[in-house]
Structures are given as structure tokens and as C-alpha cells.
């Protein structure tokens, strides 16, 4: 009988702890380390994840959004059904605001700009995605250059996704000729070797408090 999991990769163990940035009766703000799943993977050996770890101490915790395995940074974790519903609707209607920090290959000449390129699943190279004007869904990213390193030939940018497509930031930066360093999916050999990890970090997250009239502005400094 064939092993139904034989085509699934077993991920390396993440030894870094989750940091709790803010604890509220309604939610947690946490810092997800790089190379940790947001939810358990399909392979039974890939059970380690943000939610499985948090459920040990917070049995009512739930996932309302995700970060890629390789991406680090801030996440909001609702602690009850009412908050889960409230915050989930904010993500659905795009009233949340997210800002990422990334270091990309090459020197970006413009100080800021908007990337508007449609994204579709790359069925021939799963789990990758691709820019596709025929089948892709509209995807928009704003970018601002923070600094440029002429010696290393890299740029540090803030990325603000207007839409929330899978691999959007990675694909959009590659599409303008500046792949994110350490990206195993889309970086060329030069950009891949410039970092031992994906240099993409969820830095800021804004949303409305699910109970009181207050705008929550979470911040998490990148470690690169």
C-alpha cells in the first residue's frame, strides 16, 4: 500500500520560541519565528506550528491569518469566538493594515512605487505561484525604500500589500527585478546565497479592537 505522505516534505525543526508582544483579554500579538508553520502541515511529522504551540497555554486561541513558513513577524491571535469573528471580518474587508520589511537584491532607483500585477497558481510548479495576466487575480503592493547598500548591492524596503495573495510580496519584488534575499522559491542564485533565511518580516499590523473603540497598532522589529 503506497504511503500517502511520501510526496510531502518533512520540515526541519524550528528551535526558536514564539515571543508574545502583547496580551489582551481578547487577543495576543505574537512574533512568529522564521521556519515555523502557522498551522500544522499535511505530513504528520509537520505538526509543530504557531497554533499547536499556543494552544498549550491558551486553549481558546485560534488562527485568523497566516504568515508563510519562511516569513517571520507579527501575528494577531484571537482568544475567543467573538474576537475571531470580528477580526476575521476586518481581514476580509481589508480594513486591517500590514507592513513588511524586506531586504532585496539590487539597488532600487525609485524611492517608492506601486506594483499592480495579477497572480495565479503555477499548476506546473506547485506550490509556486506566477504572474499571469490571463488567469491571475489582481494583486497590488506598495513599496518604500528605507535604505540602499551600495557595497552589498541590496535595498531595504517597506512593503504594504493592498491585496493578500499567496507569495504576493515575493513575486512582486522579483517581477520588478529585485527578488527578496534568501527566497528559495523565486530568488536567483545570487540573491539566494546572500542570506541564510528569507529576509521578509511582518513588521506592523493595524486593526480595530474587537470590543472597545480603539485602533490597535502592533509593531515587531525585524532581526535583520
C-alpha angles and dihedrals in degrees: 000000000000120000107249090207098049094103093050120093121235106228123224116256117266108225096183119099127235111251119218107220098179134005118205127169087246103040149354128236109211140177110233113209121229117267095030123117119234091219131012117286126236094257110082089229090059096069096120109102145133094272098044090052095046095047089067092069100017107042093179095052119126138185116245099166137006143224122210118262092254096042120092129198150072124355132171116226116195115219100202140027095257093054091043091056094044096048093041090058090052091056091046095052092040096239089133119088123214130188125188131194117219138171112216135188118263135014114295108215099199118073091217142354150153125256113204109178127140119242129210136174113269099228093185094052106033133206085031126093130210144203106258127169092191104052104008126112119235110272125183130188129178118206135193124189112230099180143343127222108206093184096051091033093229137124129214112217142179112226123201113189112208090187126034109227122156112269089000098143094044093049095044094051091047090048092059091048099261111100118191112259116257095017106150093192105048112008120103119237094271095051092042093055094049091077137028090216138033106276095218121115132174099232107170135025126181127188141143118270107252095228112023129044098260137119111230115214111189122189132191121181115225118238094223 
